[in-house]
């Protein structure tokens, strides 16, 4: 892999660094390792490095730890905005939770995007229909055997006849023939235009054309490797990173935004709004979608450089909705609302006491919600849900709107493998760098989500320890 000197984005890192140096004195904090970001990847890396006796400094732009684990404690029921489900294959998370005394609870993953029992209330093509009536409904424009499959289950049903991966790690060496768009692969598997439209309506991504088939195959392989129910973190997902941070000697420095990063001959300089921090090694856990807005000067392979600049992140926006009563318990309809309305997307029940709902929309729907004035968006959401589900009339009030892509420190909820990106992303995760390293769920090899962040953080920390 040929490494070249690259200046990525922000108008040229060298110019910014040169301009910043006279204004900022070198910070007194000199560390073996500087870690940028206090999400699960950064905190797990810090645990490994401190355990090996190295001095660590952690900088975090937010005023809280946790990254994309975010429990909204000031809303009724403390709903989640980020990671929720702890799968059966989450061995690292379970180990750390056990070490720190953090409980894991049996749960159905409410609000996490899972298919609820007894199914879904669909609102498709202008008609509302419970899942039990879907196959014969006039709202069902699917063709042939696909008419028997609920919209929420179409992707999994079609995935069974698409090329598969034997293990979660097999994506790293997936053949080029699999690195085609999910749209192309689904069309080849016989998906009709209506099936494609419904799948894309609530895709955990931005578009079928922009997501690689390998991403779906990796997801299915991860599920197959860890079948069974899921758990949730007692007290809210954010309790885990809070406990991890409290267990460290290095207290994360919150509210310290990184302005530029420069890899040098004998270390890495991190320019923050307060000072310049210099460390022998650096682990950067900022999602690439946000990192590409930070000027950097570092030696990068073409593959890593492309991923920093182009790796896609799913745009996701939520509405947290308070209800006067749990009306869904008395109208005889399924709890979960699944629609082809891009503004509504899916609506999950978070709990009965307090009665709370969560609207989740992705891709184009998230863009639409973000562009609307808050008051207008709240009004339209309530009106449309009331039209779809009459028992909601007079029941709803929008408690909060939330957007991950609007956050300058995230710019999306999680990454997905873009069409034609498999080889470059695999190379980026395998790249063993000299001083400036990258970690996070986007750099995981065998896991995804919360477990992927932990896996990447620990693996990168072990590499850094060998460099010191």
C-alpha positions in Angstrom: 0.0 0.0 0.0 1.6 3.2 -1.1 1.3 6.0 1.4 1.2 9.6 0.3 1.1 13.0 2.1 -2.5 14.1 2.0 -4.3 17.2 3.1 -7.9 16.4 3.6 -10.7 18.9 3.4 -11.1 22.1 5.3 -9.2 24.3 2.9 -5.9 22.6 3.6 -4.7 21.4 6.9 -1.2 22.8 6.6 -2.4 26.3 6.2 -4.8 26.0 9.2 -2.1 24.4 11.4 0.4 27.1 10.5 -2.1 29.8 11.3 -3.2 28.2 14.6 0.3 27.6 16.0 1.2 31.3 16.8 -2.1 31.8 18.6 -2.1 28.6 20.7 0.6 27.7 23.2 1.6 24.1 23.5 -0.6 22.6 26.2 1.0 21.4 29.4 -0.7 18.0 28.9 1.7 15.7 27.2 0.5 12.1 26.9 1.5 8.8 25.5 -1.8 8.6 23.7 -4.4 11.3 22.9 -7.9 9.9 22.2 -10.3 12.0 20.3 -13.9 11.1 21.2 -15.4 9.6 24.3 -17.8 7.2 22.7 -17.5 3.4 23.2 -14.5 3.1 20.9 -12.5 5.9 22.6 -13.4 4.7 26.1 -12.6 1.1 25.4 -9.3 2.1 23.9 -8.5 4.2 27.0 -9.3 1.2 29.2 -6.8 -1.0 27.4 -4.1 1.6 27.3 -4.4 2.6 31.0 -4.4 -1.0 31.9 -1.1 -1.4 30.1 0.3 1.6 32.1 0.2 4.3 29.5 -0.8 7.9 30.1 -3.9 8.9 28.2 -5.7 12.1 27.5 -9.3 12.1 26.1 -10.8 15.1 24.4 -14.6 15.2 23.6 -16.5 18.0 21.8 -19.8 17.2 23.4 -20.7 18.1 27.0 -21.3 14.4 27.7 -19.6 11.0 27.1 -21.2 8.3 25.1 -21.0 9.5 21.5 -23.9 7.9 19.6 -25.1 6.2 22.8 -27.4 8.9 24.1 -30.1 8.4 26.6 -32.3 11.5 26.7 -32.7 11.6 30.5 -34.8 14.9 30.5 -37.7 13.4 28.5 -40.4 11.2 30.1 -39.2 7.6 30.3 -35.6 8.6 29.3 -35.8 7.3 25.7 -32.8 6.4 23.6 -31.5 8.4 20.7 -28.6 6.0 19.9 -27.7 2.4 20.4 -30.2 0.3 22.3 -30.0 -3.5 21.6 -27.4 -5.8 23.1 -27.3 -8.8 20.8 -26.3 -12.3 21.7 -23.0 -11.8 20.0 -22.0 -8.7 22.0 -19.3 -10.5 24.0 -17.1 -7.5 24.5 -20.0 -5.3 25.7 -21.2 -8.0 28.1 -17.7 -8.5 29.5 -17.2 -4.7 30.2 -20.7 -4.4 31.6 -20.0 -7.3 34.0 -16.6 -5.8 35.0 -18.3 -2.4 35.8 -21.4 -3.8 37.5 -23.7 -2.5 34.8 -26.9 -4.6 34.5 -28.3 -6.0 31.3 -32.1 -6.5 31.1 -34.3 -8.8 29.1 -36.2 -6.6 26.6 -37.9 -6.6 23.3 -35.9 -3.7 21.9 -38.8 -1.3 21.9 -38.1 1.7 19.8 -35.1 0.1 18.3 -36.5 -0.6 14.8 -37.5 -4.2 15.4 -40.7 -5.8 14.2 -43.1 -5.9 17.0 -45.5 -8.7 17.9 -48.4 -9.0 16.8 -46.9 -7.4 13.7 -47.4 -3.9 12.3 -50.1 -1.5 11.4 -49.2 -0.6 7.8 -50.2 2.6 6.1 -49.3 2.0 2.5 -50.7 3.6 -0.7 -53.0 5.7 1.3 -54.7 2.8 3.2 -54.2 1.5 6.8 -54.1 -2.2 7.2 -52.9 -4.5 10.0 -50.3 -7.1 9.1 -52.8 -10.0 9.4 -54.8 -8.5 6.5 -51.9 -7.4 4.3 -51.8 -10.2 1.8 -55.4 -9.6 0.6 -55.4 -5.8 1.1 -56.1 -3.3 -1.7 -53.1 -1.4 -0.3 -50.8 -4.3 -1.4 -49.5 -3.6 -4.8 -46.8 -6.4 -4.7 -46.7 -9.1 -7.3 -46.8 -12.9 -7.2 -45.4 -14.6 -4.0 -44.1 -11.3 -2.7 -47.8 -10.3 -1.9 -47.6 -12.8 1.0 -44.7 -10.9 2.6 -45.2 -7.9 4.9 -43.3 -4.8 3.8 -41.2 -4.9 7.0 -40.0 -8.4 6.2 -39.3 -8.0 2.5 -35.6 -7.3 2.9 -35.0 -10.4 5.0 -37.1 -12.6 2.7 -35.2 -11.6 -0.4 -31.8 -11.7 1.4 -32.3 -15.5 1.8 -31.9 -15.9 -2.0 -29.0 -13.4 -2.4 -25.3 -14.3 -2.1 -24.3 -14.8 1.6 -21.2 -14.5 3.7 -20.2 -17.5 5.9 -19.0 -15.4 8.8 -19.2 -11.7 9.9 -15.6 -11.2 9.0 -15.9 -12.6 5.5 -16.9 -9.2 4.1 -13.3 -8.2 4.3 -12.5 -10.5 1.4 -15.8 -10.5 -0.3 -15.6 -11.0 -4.1 -16.0 -8.0 -6.3 -19.1 -9.6 -7.8 -20.9 -9.0 -4.5 -19.9 -5.3 -4.3 -22.9 -4.1 -6.4 -25.7 -1.9 -5.3 -28.4 -3.5 -3.1 -30.9 -2.2 -5.7 -29.2 -4.1 -8.5 -29.0 -7.3 -6.4 -32.6 -7.1 -5.3 -33.8 -6.6 -8.9 -31.8 -9.6 -9.9 -33.5 -11.6 -7.1 -36.9 -10.7 -8.6 -37.9 -7.7 -6.5 -40.6 -5.7 -8.2 -40.6 -2.0 -8.4 -43.1 -1.8 -5.6 -41.0 -4.1 -3.5 -38.0 -1.9 -4.1 -40.0 1.2 -3.2 -41.2 -0.3 0.1 -37.8 -1.6 1.1 -36.3 1.8 0.5 -39.1 3.6 2.4 -37.7 2.5 5.7 -34.2 1.3 4.8 -31.5 1.5 7.5 -29.5 3.5 5.0 -29.9 6.3 2.6 -30.7 4.6 -0.7 -30.7 1.1 -2.3 -28.5 2.4 -5.0 -25.9 3.7 -2.6 -25.6 0.6 -0.3 -23.5 -2.4 -1.3 -25.0 -5.9 -1.3 -22.1 -6.8 1.0 -23.4 -4.5 3.7 -26.7 -6.5 3.8 -24.8 -9.8 3.7 -22.5 -8.8 6.5 -25.6 -7.8 8.6 -27.2 -11.1 8.0 -24.0 -13.0 8.9 -23.8 -11.0 12.2 -27.4 -12.0 13.0 -26.7 -15.6 12.1 -23.6 -15.7 14.3 -25.5 -14.4 17.4 -29.1 -15.6 17.1 -31.6 -15.2 19.9 -33.1 -12.4 22.0 -31.6 -9.0 22.8 -30.9 -7.2 26.1 -30.9 -3.6 27.0 -28.6 -1.7 29.4 -30.1 -1.1 32.8 -31.0 2.5 33.4 -30.3 3.5 29.8 -27.6 2.9 27.2 -25.6 5.9 28.3 -25.0 4.4 31.7 -22.4 2.1 30.2 -20.1 4.8 28.8 -20.6 6.9 31.9 -19.4 3.9 34.0 -16.5 3.3 31.6 -15.4 7.0 31.9 -15.7 7.0 35.7 -13.4 4.0 35.9 -10.6 5.7 34.1 -7.8 7.8 35.6 -8.0 10.2 32.7 -11.2 12.2 33.0 -12.6 13.0 29.5 -12.2 16.7 28.8 -15.7 17.6 27.7 -16.6 20.5 25.5 -13.2 20.6 23.9 -13.7 20.8 20.1 -10.9 19.6 17.8 -10.0 22.2 15.2 -7.2 20.4 13.3 -5.0 17.3 13.5 -1.4 17.1 12.3 0.7 13.9 12.2 4.4 14.7 12.8 7.6 12.9 12.7 7.6 12.1 16.4 4.0 12.3 17.4 0.6 13.9 16.7 -0.6 17.5 17.4 -4.3 18.0 18.2 -5.4 21.6 17.9 -8.4 22.3 20.1 -10.3 25.6 20.7 -8.3 25.9 24.0 -4.8 24.6 23.3 -2.5 22.3 21.3 -2.2 18.8 22.8 0.8 16.8 21.7 1.0 13.0 22.1 3.3 10.2 20.9 0.3 8.4 19.5 -3.3 9.4 18.7 -6.5 7.4 18.3 -9.2 9.4 16.5 -12.7 7.9 16.9 -14.7 10.7 15.2 -17.1 9.3 12.6 -15.7 9.9 9.2 -18.8 11.9 8.2 -17.9 14.5 10.8 -14.1 14.1 10.6 -14.1 15.2 6.9 -15.0 18.7 8.2 -11.8 18.8 10.3 -8.6 19.8 8.5 -6.0 17.1 8.8 -2.4 16.7 7.7 -1.3 13.0 7.8 0.2 10.2 5.8 -2.7 8.2 4.4 -3.2 5.4 1.9 -5.5 6.1 -1.0 -8.0 3.6 0.5 -8.1 5.3 3.9 -8.2 8.8 2.3 -11.2 7.7 0.2 -13.1 6.3 3.2 -12.6 9.5 5.2 -13.9 11.5 2.3 -16.7 9.3 1.1 -17.9 6.6 3.5 -21.7 7.0 3.8 -23.5 7.4 7.1 -27.3 6.8 7.5 -29.3 10.0 7.9 -31.8 9.4 10.7 -34.2 11.8 12.4 -36.6 11.1 15.3 -39.6 12.6 16.9 -40.4 11.8 20.5 -44.1 11.9 21.0 -45.9 12.1 24.4 -49.5 10.6 24.5 -52.1 11.4 27.1 -53.0 7.7 27.4 -51.7 4.4 25.8 -54.4 4.6 23.2 -52.9 1.7 21.2 -54.0 -0.7 23.9 -57.7 -0.2 23.2 -58.1 0.1 19.5 -57.4 -3.5 18.6 -54.5 -2.6 16.2 -50.8 -3.5 16.4 -48.6 -1.2 18.3 -46.1 -0.3 15.6 -46.9 1.9 12.7 -45.0 1.3 9.5 -45.7 3.6 6.6 -44.6 4.7 3.1 -45.0 8.3 4.2 -41.3 9.6 4.2 -42.1 12.1 7.0 -43.6 9.5 9.3 -41.6 6.4 8.5 -42.0 4.1 11.5 -43.6 4.9 14.9 -42.8 2.6 17.8 -44.3 2.5 21.3 -41.6 3.2 23.9 -43.7 2.6 26.9 -47.2 2.7 28.5 -46.3 4.6 31.7 -45.4 7.2 30.6 -47.2 6.8 27.3 -44.5 7.6 24.8 -43.9 7.0 21.1 -40.8 7.4 18.8 -41.0 8.3 15.2 -38.0 7.1 13.1 -37.4 8.2 9.5 -34.2 7.8 7.5 -32.7 9.0 4.2 -34.9 11.3 2.2 -37.5 11.3 5.0 -34.9 12.5 7.5 -33.9 15.3 5.1 -37.5 16.4 4.7 -38.0 16.5 8.5 -34.8 18.4 9.1 -35.7 21.1 6.5 -39.0 21.9 8.0 -39.5 24.5 10.7 -39.9 22.7 14.0 -43.4 23.9 14.8 -44.6 23.0 11.3 -43.0 19.6 11.4 -44.6 18.9 14.8 -48.1 19.9 13.6 -47.9 17.8 10.4 -46.6 14.8 12.2 -49.5 14.9 14.7 -52.1 15.4 11.9 -50.8 12.6 9.8 -50.6 10.1 12.7 -54.2 11.0 13.7 -55.4 10.4 10.2 -53.7 7.1 10.0 -54.8 5.9 13.5 -58.0 7.6 14.6 -57.6 6.5 18.2 -54.7 8.9 18.4 -57.0 11.9 17.9 -56.3 14.6 20.6 -53.7 12.3 22.3 -50.4 13.5 20.9 -47.8 16.2 21.6 -44.3 16.3 20.1 -41.9 16.4 23.0 -38.7 16.7 20.9 -37.3 16.4 17.4 -33.8 14.9 17.1 -31.4 14.6 14.1 -28.1 12.7 14.1 -27.0 14.2 10.8 -27.6 17.7 12.1 -25.0 17.1 14.9 -21.6 18.4 13.8 -20.0 15.7 15.8 -21.8 12.8 14.1 -23.4 13.7 10.8 -25.3 10.4 10.7 -26.4 7.6 13.0 -24.1 4.8 11.7 -22.1 4.0 8.6 -23.0 1.6 5.9 -20.8 0.1 3.2 -21.3 2.1 0.0 -21.6 0.5 -3.4 -18.1 -0.2 -4.7 -16.4 0.5 -1.4 -15.8 -2.9 0.1 -12.1 -3.3 -0.9 -11.2 0.2 0.2 -13.0 0.0 3.6 -11.5 -3.5 4.3 -8.1 -2.1 3.5 -8.7 0.9 5.8 -9.7 -1.3 8.7 -6.5 -3.5 8.2 -4.1 -0.5 7.8 -1.6 -0.5 10.7 -0.6 3.1 11.0 2.5 4.6 12.7 1.1 7.4 14.9 -2.4 8.6 13.9 -4.9 5.8 14.2 -8.7 5.5 13.5 -11.3 3.6 15.4 -15.1 3.4 15.8 -18.0 1.3 14.6 -17.0 2.3 11.0 -13.6 0.5 11.5 -14.9 -2.7 13.0 -14.1 -6.0 11.2 -16.3 -8.6 12.8 -19.1 -6.7 14.5 -21.4 -3.7 14.1 -23.1 -1.1 16.2 -22.0 -0.9 19.9 -20.0 -4.1 19.7 -18.3 -2.9 16.6 -17.2 0.3 18.3 -15.8 -1.7 21.3 -14.1 -4.2 19.0 -12.4 -1.5 17.0 -11.3 0.5 20.1 -9.7 -2.5 21.8 -8.0 -3.7 18.6 -6.6 -0.3 17.9 -5.4 0.2 21.4 -3.4 -3.0 21.3 -1.8 -1.9 18.1 -0.9 1.5 19.7 0.5 -0.2 22.7 3.0 -2.0 20.4 4.0 1.3 18.9 4.9 2.8 22.3 
